Amino acid sequence: MEMDLASLYEHMHDALDGMYYSYSEHEYHLQKVNSTHNDLVHEAVFTFDKNLAFITWQNLAVLENIEATLPEVITILDGCRAKSVSPFDSKKILSYGQACQILMQLLKEGRFNLDKQILCAIHHYCAQADLKTDDRGAFRRENVIISGTSYVPPKYEDLEDIFKEGIDFINMHVDNPVEKALLAFLFCCRSQFFKDGNKRTASIFLNGILLSHGFAPIAILKDFKQEMVKLLVEFYEIGNADHIIDFFNKNFDEQFKDRSEEAKQKSDRAFADFLK
């Protein structure tokens, strides 16, 4: 039996461990990839691959405060050294790229799902710079804090149940793929399922959900870094995701406003060459 709205909000608050938002009231400004081809997921992955350096550059500038240039990020992702980037930051960049490669492989093989196994597989590669092998790809086994906020993440003993209830809610009650992707990102960030690398892992998970439905990948633009940090802290502390969801819509608008018809046609031609 379908829930009434009041019951749904109560269930949402419980299932997402205190997180909530205005259900189905947001308009999302992200479009599916432009294509004359039938396989939208294949082309979305192709688009992600072609923009991987830019996405890595932007996301790590915002989420990890890594002040590398785009050419330096490209150099590091190619397996070479960028002298002005610290070894630790270089390892984060390279690990992020490797985790994205794993994501693309899962999508191409039709094995990407919104579940713990996939999230942990992404984290295993993403957190190579931060954690020992035993802590990578596994939910944390200790309690943690988040600097800059009074919010305290859930106790480690509760993480399995919290993840199952939250992901079940997102899978069962959220139909819009963009909304599903944003909620999964925010839920994973706030819950801090891992000892470290949560935001990076969640950002790749977010793009995985978008790509699996044929949507273009996104980056969190570094021009909006301060606003993102402020809204993320606000979201952590009160659990209301409405403001940060609105922020992502602004981010979508800025990212895709200059995508002309000529650029779309060029992308289609490149994809056709890729398939040959």
N, C-alpha and C positions, 0 to 999 in steps of 0.2 A: 504494500500500500504506500502511495506517495505521501511524503511528509508535508505538513503545512509549513509556511515560512518560519514561524516562530520556533517550531520543533527543529527545523533544519539549522537555524542559527545556534540553538542550544547544543545540537549534536556537533556542529562545526567547532564551537568553542571547546568542547570536551575532546573531540577527536584530534584537533590540531594543537592541543596542549596550551590553550589560552589564546591562540591566534584566531583572528576573525577579520572579515571584510564584507563590503556590501555586495552580497551574492547576486550575480548576473546584472548588476547595475552599471558596470564599467563598459565603455566602448573601447575596443582594441584596434589600434591603427596599423597593425602589422599585416602584410599581405603574403599570400603564398608566392613562391617563385614564379616568375613569368616564363611560360614554356608552351611550346606546341607539342611537347613530348608527353607520353602517358605516364612515365615514371617520375613523378614529382620528387619522391624521396631521393632517387639517384641524382637528380639535378640539384636538389637542396644540399646534398653531401658534396657535390662538385663545387657548388658556390662556397660552402664552408671551407673546403680545402684551399680554394684560390684566395680566400680572405683570411686564412689562418694567422698569418703574421700580424695583420692589422688587428684582428680580434684579440690575440694574445697581448699585443702591445697596449691596447686600450684597457682591457680587463685587469691586467696586472698593475698598470699605473693606478687604477682606482682601488682595487681590492688589496694590493700588497704594497702600494706606494713605491713601486719600482720605476725609477726615472731613467729608463733607457730610451734611446731614439728608435724609430722604426727600422732604419738600416742596421742598428745594433741587434735588434730582436731577430731580424732576418738572418744575420750572421750567426747568431747563437742557435737558431732553429736548424741551420744548415750544418751544425756540428763544429763550428769554428769558434774561436775566442774573440770576444769584444773587450779590449783592454780597459776601457773606462767603466765596465760593469763588473761588480764584485763577483767572485766565484759563487757565493751563496745565491745572489740574485740570478746569475746565469743558470745555475742548476734549477731554480724555480721556473725560469722561462723554458728551458729545455724539457723539464718534466711536464709542464703544462702542455707543450706541443705534443709530447708522447702520449699523454692521456687523451688528447683530442684525436690522435691517430687511432687509438683503441676505440674511441667512440665511433669514428667513421667505419672502422672494420665491422663493428657490431651492427651498425645500420645497414651496411651493404649486404651483410649475411642475414638480415631480418631477425636479429637476436636482441635488438634493443627493447627493453621493457622498463616500465616505471616500477622498479622493485629494488630490494636491498642488494641483490647479487650484482646488478649493473652499477649501482652507486658505489659499491665497494671496489669493483673492478676499476672504475675511473679513479677512485681515491688512491688505489695501490700505486698507480703511476704518477698521479698528480703530486703526491706528498713525498716524493723521493728525497727532496732537499731537506725536509724538516724532521722526518721520523725514521726510526729504525724499522727494519723489515717486519718485525712482529706487530708493530702498531699501524702499518700501512694496510689498507683494505679491510680493516676491522674496526668495529665500534669501540669507542674509548672504554678503558677499564679504570677510569678515575674521574673524579669530579673536576670541573674546570670553571674559570671565570672569563669574562670578556672585558678587556681593558676599555675604559672610557664610558662605561655604563653601569648602572646599579642592578641591571637585570642579571639574574643567576640562571644559567641553563639547567635543564633537568638533571637529576642524579643519574649516574651511569647505569645503575641497576634497572632503571625504568626505560632505557632507550629502545629496547626491542619492542616492547608493547606500544610505546609512543610512535615509533616508526610504522608499525603495522596499522594502528588505528588511523594515523594521519594519511598514509598512502592509500589505504582502503577508502577513506572519505574522498580524497582527490580523484581516485579512479572511478568511484561509483556516482559521485554527485556533481562533478565538474565536467561539463561537456566541451566547452570551448578550449581548443588546444593551447591558445596563447595564455588564457587564464590558468589552465592546468600547469603550464610551464612556469609561470611566475609564482604560483602558490608553492610548487615543489621547491623552487629556489629559496623562497623566503622561509618555508618550513624547515628546510635543511640548515639554513644559516642560523635560525633562531634556536633550533634544537641542539646544534653543535654535536652531531653524532660522532665526530672523530676528534682525536686529541689535537690535531692541527690540520690546516688545509681545507677547512669547511667551505669557505666562500668560493675558493677556486673550484673545488669539486662540484659545488652546487651550480656554478655558472656554466660548467660543461654539461651537467645534467639538464639544465634549462635548455641549452641549445639542442641537446639530443631529443628532447620532447618536441621542440619546434620542427627540427629536421624530419623527424619520424612522421610528421603530418604534412610535409611538403612546404613548410614555411621557411623563409629566408633566415639565416642565422643573425644574431645580434651581438653587438659589443656594448659595454657600458662606457659611454664616451667620457674621456678624461676631462673634457671641458666642464662636466657636471660633477666632478669628483667631490667637492665640498658639500654640495647639496645631497648627493648620494649618502655620504657618511652621516650627515645630520639626520636624514630620514631613516636610515637603517637603525641608528641608535634609538630614535623615537619609536620605531616599530618594535625593537627588542623590548622596550620598557613598558609599552601599553598593549602590545599585541594587535593593534588595529593596523591592517595592511593597506587601507585605502589611499593614504598619501603617497606611499612608495609605489603603489601600482600606478597612480596618476603620473608619478615621476617617470616610470618606465615608458608610459605612452608618449610623454614629451621626448624621451630619448629615441623612441621609434621614429617620431616625426622628423627629428633633426637628422637621424642617420639616413633616412630614405628620401628626403625631400628633393635631392638633386639627381635622383635616378631617372634619367630621361629615357624616352623611347629609343633613342639611338643606342644608349647603353644597354638597354634590354635586348635589342637586336644583336648587338655585339656579343652579349652573353650567350644567346641562343646559338650563334654561329660557332662560338668556342666549344659549347657543349656538344654540338653535332660533330665537330672534329674529334672531340674526346671519345665519342662512341665508336668512331671508325676503327 
